Amino acid sequence: MSVDWLQVLDAEGNVDKSLEPALDNKTLEKFYRTMVLTRLFDDKALKLQRQGRMLTFGSCLGHEGCQIGSAFALEPDDWFFPYFREHGVQIARGIPMKFIYIYWMGSEDANMNLPPKNFTVAIPVATQIPHAVGAAWAAKIRKQNIAVAVYLGDGATSEGDFHEGMNFAGVFKTPTVFICENNQYAISLPREKQTASQTLAQKALAYGFEGIQVDGNDALAVYSATKAALQKAKSGGGPTLIECFTYRLGAHTTSDDPTKYRQNAEVEEWRKKDPIKRFRLYLEKKGIWNQSYEDNLVKDCTAEVEKAVEEAEAYAPVVENMFKYVYAEITPGLKEQMDELQSFIAKRKEG
């Protein structure tokens, strides 16, 4: 079995004119700015974690093409269900960076400030998939002209939640777009030891719908594939699985040491395919990018990141919220724990 492969930009920024999406220069600049902002956000988060100012963090280094390309294809009314590495999509969807930092600093208060149609981060692998399919089914029942995009890593395709969600989506033809960021490793497990399938995209065929594999380091290819899948979903054509073939340039999380399971030569080979460098070369060939443009952009984005960090670190979490929002109504047991913690905090303040 085989599926289609899509690439629009090669590693040198050369474009296939027959496949190039019709995007104006302003939109292309927005693509690039969001990718650069995402990388600077990510780099700052890693530094904060190493300084003890943030908890365990999962970097999205190398995923900017997958994330920004797909995010820009989404409409504001489309639902977005992330896993734990979708910082670029969150930024592109208008979620303030300070709230993303607050979340990774340990306070789920950030989830109370999410813009509409953006679901909370799913740390457990693949649990977001049935939720997303359920939301898509609800939208179909209500005859809402929207689609639901759910993001997952290659490791999620080995979980039961993935197969159950795919099966349900196929049977009921829900308007779901599954976006799998195949970064070649599920923590330390390489993709070839996880599945015998030639591609991950072809797993969709078993559930009765289309799968496509795209160059995940090519933001234009991801955009085009996602746009087509969303339009298909909204017109009643059912779900699509998009496999973004990419690479995790950093560690799985800040608790991981990737040198234990992969060679540096492999990483360096993938660095040559860097999605941001590729898009920059493309913009340069179009006469949009130059070094002065880059310097000003990095300066502005860096200032934006630093402001977000300052606001995040100034935020005082509401302790009670960790108890209040576990269920629709707080249970007696959680109420008892909350009262005990509040009493403890009050005594500490009294000295």
MITORVO-782005 format. One line per field, with one value per residue: x, y, z of N, C-alpha, C in turn. Coordinates in steps of 0.1 Angstrom, whole numbers. Layout:
N
n.px	[X  ...]
n.py	[Y  ...]
n.pz	[Z  ...]
ca.px	[X  ...]
ca.py	[Y  ...]
ca.pz	[Z  ...]
c.px	[X  ...]
c.py	[Y  ...]
c.pz	[Z  ...]
END
This chain:
351
n.px	[8  4  8  1  28  39  57  66  85  121  151  168  153  140  111  83  66  42  29  29  13  -12  -3  -1  26  25  13  31  53  42  40  67  76  61  72  99  94  83  105  123  107  107  134  140  123  136  160  149  140  163  174  159  135  113  92  95  99  88  104  98  116  125  101  87  78  58  40  34  27  4  -13  -19  -36  -59  -92  -106  -129  -125  -117  -90  -69  -44  -12  15  35  29  36  40  17  -1  8  4  -23  -31  -29  -17  17  26  7  13  38  32  17  36  52  39  12  -21  -39  -35  -50  -75  -77  -77  -82  -114  -123  -99  -84  -73  -38  -27  -11  -8  -2  -19  -45  -60  -71  -96  -112  -111  -122  -147  -156  -157  -176  -198  -200  -207  -232  -246  -246  -227  -205  -176  -143  -122  -90  -65  -36  -7  20  44  46  21  6  8  -8  -39  -60  -55  -62  -88  -100  -95  -109  -136  -139  -137  -159  -181  -176  -165  -157  -127  -93  -64  -33  -2  29  55  84  104  112  98  100  127  124  129  112  111  111  87  65  55  46  50  46  33  10  -5  -19  -44  -59  -68  -90  -108  -104  -86  -51  -21  13  35  63  74  91  86  68  50  40  28  9  -7  -16  -31  -50  -65  -74  -90  -110  -122  -132  -151  -169  -182  -167  -154  -128  -91  -58  -28  5  33  64  91  116  128  148  158  159  136  121  130  139  152  179  190  214  219  205  206  226  249  256  233  215  228  226  198  196  203  180  164  134  130  152  149  125  133  153  136  120  140  147  124  127  120  132  161  193  191  164  160  175  161  136  143  151  127  110  124  122  94  92  107  91  68  78  84  59  47  62  56  31  7  -3  -36  -42  -64  -76  -65  -79  -106  -113  -111  -132  -166  -181  -167  -155  -162  -139  -118  -125  -119  -91  -84  -92  -75  -50  -52  -54  -29  -13  -22  -13  15  19  13  35]
n.py	[-12  23  58  92  116  148  177  210  230  227  217  238  259  262  264  245  256  248  237  256  274  300  326  358  383  395  376  355  366  367  340  334  351  341  315  321  335  314  297  313  316  290  284  302  291  266  276  288  266  252  270  266  279  271  242  207  206  203  206  222  223  223  215  236  241  221  230  258  259  243  255  280  273  268  279  306  295  268  239  233  208  200  182  179  195  216  244  263  262  271  297  308  306  326  325  340  343  345  330  304  301  303  280  260  266  255  261  256  276  290  277  286  309  305  313  309  278  265  238  223  215  181  160  131  105  105  108  130  125  109  128  150  138  133  160  168  151  160  186  179  167  190  204  223  243  236  224  200  200  178  172  150  129  106  85  83  69  43  38  28  47  62  44  38  63  69  49  55  80  74  57  73  94  119  154  156  164  147  154  143  146  132  127  109  96  82  92  75  55  44  51  29  7  8  4  -17  -6  10  37  61  75  57  42  53  42  18  24  35  60  89  91  111  118  143  166  175  196  215  242  252  230  216  235  235  208  206  226  216  192  203  216  195  181  198  199  175  153  138  125  131  118  134  129  144  144  147  160  157  180  186  174  149  158  181  163  143  126  126  117  92  74  81  91  118  126  120  139  162  160  163  189  203  204  222  238  266  278  269  282  308  310  307  331  349  345  355  381  392  388  399  405  427  428  404  409  430  417  395  410  423  401  389  408  406  380  382  400  385  365  380  389  364  354  372  365  354  323  310  292  276  268  245  225  232  228  202  186  191  200  205  178  162  152  165  191  190  186  210  229  222  228  256  264  257  274  299  298  298  323  338  334]
n.pz	[0  -7  -3  -13  -18  -8  -16  -17  -14  -17  1  -4  -8  -32  -53  -63  -89  -99  -78  -58  -33  -36  -21  -7  -4  22  38  35  48  74  80  81  102  124  126  133  157  172  174  189  212  221  225  246  266  271  282  305  319  324  342  364  365  352  347  336  300  267  238  206  185  152  143  133  106  102  121  118  92  90  110  98  79  92  100  121  135  134  154  176  187  208  213  235  223  207  205  185  169  189  193  167  166  182  210  238  245  271  286  277  287  315  318  315  336  356  363  357  355  332  313  316  303  276  242  224  209  212  225  256  265  260  279  285  262  232  242  235  210  208  220  202  179  189  193  167  156  171  160  134  138  147  124  118  100  103  110  127  140  150  167  168  178  163  181  192  174  181  201  217  218  195  174  180  178  151  138  146  135  108  104  110  94  103  105  107  109  111  123  121  135  125  139  139  163  192  221  230  212  179  148  130  147  158  141  114  91  60  57  80  73  57  74  77  56  64  79  62  50  36  35  37  30  38  33  62  69  51  50  32  18  39  46  23  21  45  42  20  32  52  38  25  47  56  36  38  31  49  72  72  73  79  75  87  77  95  119  152  164  189  223  236  258  284  302  290  274  244  232  240  224  197  168  165  139  125  134  126  98  94  103  81  67  79  87  90  79  52  45  47  27  5  7  3  -23  -35  -31  -7  18  36  52  69  73  86  110  122  126  143  165  173  178  198  219  223  233  257  271  274  291  314  322  327  348  367  374  398  407  413  439  446  422  412  424  421  394  385  383  371  393  425  444  476  487  474  481  508  508  496  515  535  524  520  547  556  540  550  576  572  562  584  598]
ca.px	[0  12  0  8  38  38  67  66  99  131  159  175  143  135  97  77  56  29  23  30  -1  -14  -3  6  38  22  10  43  60  36  44  81  77  56  82  110  89  82  118  128  99  112  148  138  117  147  169  142  139  177  177  150  124  102  92  99  94  90  108  93  127  125  87  80  72  46  30  29  20  -10  -20  -23  -47  -71  -101  -108  -139  -120  -112  -76  -66  -29  -5  23  46  23  37  39  3  -7  12  -3  -38  -34  -28  -6  29  27  -1  20  49  26  13  48  57  32  -1  -31  -47  -34  -60  -88  -76  -75  -93  -124  -119  -85  -85  -61  -27  -28  2  -9  -1  -30  -58  -67  -76  -110  -118  -112  -132  -161  -160  -160  -189  -208  -201  -214  -246  -252  -245  -218  -195  -163  -135  -114  -76  -59  -21  -2  33  44  44  7  0  9  -18  -53  -68  -54  -70  -103  -104  -95  -120  -148  -139  -139  -173  -191  -171  -164  -148  -115  -80  -54  -20  8  42  64  97  112  114  88  111  140  121  129  100  112  108  73  55  60  40  60  44  22  -2  -13  -28  -58  -66  -75  -102  -117  -103  -74  -38  -11  26  41  75  71  100  82  56  40  34  19  -3  -16  -23  -40  -61  -73  -81  -101  -121  -128  -139  -163  -178  -188  -159  -148  -114  -78  -46  -16  18  43  77  100  126  130  162  163  155  121  118  142  143  157  192  190  227  218  199  208  239  250  256  219  209  233  220  185  197  204  166  158  122  131  162  143  116  141  158  125  117  151  146  113  131  113  142  175  199  185  150  162  180  149  126  148  150  113  105  131  115  81  94  111  79  59  84  83  45  45  69  49  17  6  -13  -47  -40  -77  -80  -61  -90  -120  -116  -108  -146  -176  -183  -157  -159  -159  -125  -110  -128  -112  -77  -83  -93  -63  -39  -55  -51  -14  -7  -25  -4  28  19  13  48]
ca.py	[0  35  71  103  124  162  187  222  237  217  222  250  270  262  261  239  266  241  234  268  280  314  334  371  385  398  363  348  373  363  327  334  357  332  305  327  338  301  292  321  312  276  285  308  281  257  283  290  253  249  279  263  289  264  228  199  212  196  215  220  227  215  213  249  240  214  237  270  256  237  265  291  268  267  291  309  287  254  235  228  199  198  174  188  201  225  258  271  263  279  311  312  307  338  323  348  335  345  319  292  300  301  266  251  269  247  266  254  288  294  271  294  321  301  318  299  267  259  228  223  206  168  154  117  103  102  110  141  121  107  141  157  131  136  173  168  144  170  197  174  166  203  210  234  242  237  211  198  195  172  170  139  125  93  76  82  59  29  38  24  59  66  35  40  76  68  40  62  91  68  51  84  105  132  164  156  163  142  159  135  151  121  132  98  90  83  93  69  44  49  48  16  -3  11  -1  -23  1  18  51  63  80  46  37  58  34  7  30  40  74  92  95  117  121  155  170  183  208  224  249  254  217  213  244  230  195  209  234  207  183  210  219  182  177  207  196  162  143  129  128  129  117  140  126  154  138  158  155  164  184  186  162  146  168  185  152  133  127  119  111  78  66  85  96  133  128  120  152  173  158  168  203  209  205  232  244  280  282  267  293  321  310  310  345  357  343  363  395  397  387  403  404  438  423  394  415  437  407  389  420  425  389  387  417  401  368  387  406  374  359  389  388  350  353  381  360  346  313  309  278  269  264  231  217  236  226  188  181  202  204  200  167  164  149  176  202  188  189  225  236  219  236  270  266  256  286  310  297  302  338  344  333]
ca.pz	[0  -7  -2  -20  -11  -12  -13  -26  -13  -13  12  -8  -9  -45  -52  -75  -92  -102  -65  -49  -30  -39  -9  -10  4  36  44  36  59  86  81  86  115  134  127  140  170  178  178  200  224  225  230  259  275  274  292  318  325  329  353  375  364  345  349  324  288  254  227  192  176  140  140  129  93  104  130  113  79  93  117  89  71  100  102  135  140  135  167  176  199  207  223  243  216  197  208  173  166  199  190  155  169  190  224  243  250  286  291  274  297  328  319  317  349  366  367  347  353  318  304  318  294  262  232  220  199  214  236  265  262  265  283  282  248  223  248  228  198  209  224  190  171  195  190  152  155  176  150  122  142  147  111  119  89  108  111  139  137  162  165  175  174  157  191  195  165  187  213  214  215  181  165  183  172  136  134  148  125  95  103  110  85  110  99  115  103  120  118  128  133  126  141  139  176  203  231  225  202  165  141  124  157  163  132  101  80  52  62  90  66  51  85  74  46  71  85  52  45  29  42  28  36  33  38  73  70  41  55  21  16  50  45  11  25  56  36  12  41  59  28  23  59  58  25  40  26  60  78  65  81  73  81  84  79  100  128  164  165  203  232  237  268  291  311  281  268  231  228  244  214  183  165  162  125  120  138  117  85  95  104  67  62  88  80  90  69  39  42  46  13  -4  8  -3  -38  -39  -28  5  29  35  65  77  76  97  122  128  130  155  176  177  184  211  228  226  241  270  277  278  303  325  326  332  361  377  377  410  405  422  444  447  409  410  430  416  380  381  378  369  407  433  452  490  490  469  490  521  505  493  528  543  518  523  561  557  535  559  588  568  560  597  604]
c.px	[9  2  8  18  38  50  66  79  109  140  167  165  137  120  92  65  42  22  22  16  -1  -15  5  18  36  20  23  52  55  39  58  83  72  65  94  106  88  95  124  121  105  126  148  133  128  156  162  142  153  181  168  138  112  104  96  92  97  92  101  103  127  111  80  73  59  36  25  22  6  -18  -26  -34  -60  -79  -103  -118  -136  -114  -98  -74  -51  -25  5  35  42  24  36  25  -4  -4  5  -18  -41  -34  -15  5  30  19  6  31  43  22  25  56  49  18  -11  -41  -46  -45  -74  -88  -74  -86  -102  -118  -105  -86  -72  -51  -30  -14  2  -9  -14  -44  -66  -74  -91  -118  -121  -122  -146  -165  -164  -173  -201  -211  -209  -229  -253  -252  -237  -207  -181  -156  -127  -100  -70  -45  -17  12  33  42  29  0  1  -1  -32  -62  -67  -63  -85  -108  -105  -107  -134  -150  -142  -154  -183  -187  -171  -154  -135  -103  -69  -40  -9  22  52  79  107  115  102  96  124  137  120  116  100  109  94  62  62  55  51  59  34  9  -11  -22  -43  -66  -74  -89  -111  -116  -88  -63  -29  1  31  55  72  80  97  68  46  33  24  7  -13  -23  -34  -52  -70  -81  -92  -113  -129  -137  -152  -173  -185  -180  -152  -134  -103  -67  -34  -4  28  56  87  110  127  144  167  159  140  115  131  147  150  171  193  203  228  213  199  221  239  250  242  213  214  228  206  185  198  190  158  146  123  141  157  133  123  147  148  121  128  151  134  115  124  123  155  180  193  171  151  166  168  139  130  147  136  107  111  124  101  82  97  100  70  65  82  69  42  50  63  35  17  -6  -23  -47  -53  -81  -76  -71  -103  -123  -113  -121  -155  -179  -173  -162  -156  -145  -116  -112  -120  -97  -75  -83  -80  -51  -40  -51  -36  -8  -10  -16  10  29  19  26  49]
c.py	[12  47  82  110  138  170  198  229  226  224  234  261  272  257  255  248  260  238  245  274  295  323  347  373  388  385  355  353  369  349  327  340  348  320  309  329  325  296  300  318  299  277  292  299  271  263  285  277  249  258  276  272  283  249  221  205  204  206  211  223  217  212  225  248  232  223  250  268  252  248  276  286  267  280  294  300  272  251  230  220  195  186  184  195  212  239  267  273  272  294  316  313  319  336  330  339  334  333  305  290  297  286  257  255  262  251  264  265  293  289  278  306  318  308  306  290  262  250  228  212  192  162  139  115  98  104  121  137  117  119  149  151  133  150  175  162  154  181  192  172  179  210  223  233  245  223  211  193  190  168  158  136  111  82  73  72  45  28  34  36  64  57  36  53  76  60  48  73  85  63  63  96  119  141  167  156  159  146  152  141  139  126  121  90  92  81  87  58  49  44  34  4  -2  5  -7  -16  9  33  50  67  68  40  41  49  23  11  37  54  77  96  101  120  133  158  180  195  218  230  250  241  213  222  238  218  198  216  225  197  190  213  206  178  186  205  182  151  134  133  126  127  123  136  136  147  148  151  163  167  184  173  161  157  172  174  141  136  119  113  97  69  70  92  111  135  128  133  162  172  164  184  210  211  215  239  260  285  280  278  306  321  313  324  354  356  352  378  401  398  393  403  415  434  413  400  422  427  400  398  422  413  386  395  412  389  373  393  395  367  367  389  375  349  362  376  352  336  313  294  270  263  249  221  219  230  211  182  193  208  198  189  169  162  160  189  202  191  204  233  234  227  251  273  266  269  298  310  302  317  345  343  323]
c.pz	[0  -7  -10  -11  -17  -7  -23  -26  -10  -3  9  -11  -23  -45  -65  -78  -94  -89  -55  -46  -32  -26  -12  0  19  44  46  47  73  90  88  100  126  136  136  155  178  183  189  213  229  231  244  269  280  285  305  326  332  341  365  375  357  348  336  311  276  243  214  182  164  135  135  116  94  111  124  100  81  100  108  80  78  100  117  142  141  149  165  189  198  216  229  236  206  200  196  168  176  196  177  157  178  205  229  249  265  292  288  284  311  329  322  329  360  369  355  347  339  310  306  309  280  253  228  209  200  227  244  261  268  267  280  267  242  229  242  216  199  213  211  180  176  192  175  150  159  166  138  126  142  134  110  108  94  108  124  136  150  158  174  170  169  168  194  186  170  199  208  211  201  172  167  177  157  131  135  137  111  93  102  101  91  104  107  106  113  115  127  125  136  127  143  152  186  216  225  214  188  158  135  134  163  154  120  89  73  55  73  84  61  62  83  65  53  77  75  47  41  39  32  36  30  39  50  76  59  45  44  18  27  50  34  15  35  50  28  21  49  50  26  35  60  47  26  35  36  64  68  76  74  81  77  87  82  110  140  166  180  210  232  246  275  301  303  276  255  226  231  233  200  181  161  147  119  122  128  103  84  96  91  61  70  81  80  79  55  35  40  32  3  -4  2  -18  -43  -36  -16  17  26  50  74  82  87  110  130  133  143  167  182  183  197  222  232  235  255  278  282  291  315  331  332  346  372  381  389  408  416  427  443  433  406  415  424  402  375  376  377  383  416  442  466  493  486  477  503  519  503  506  536  538  521  538  563  552  544  571  585  567  574  604  615]
END
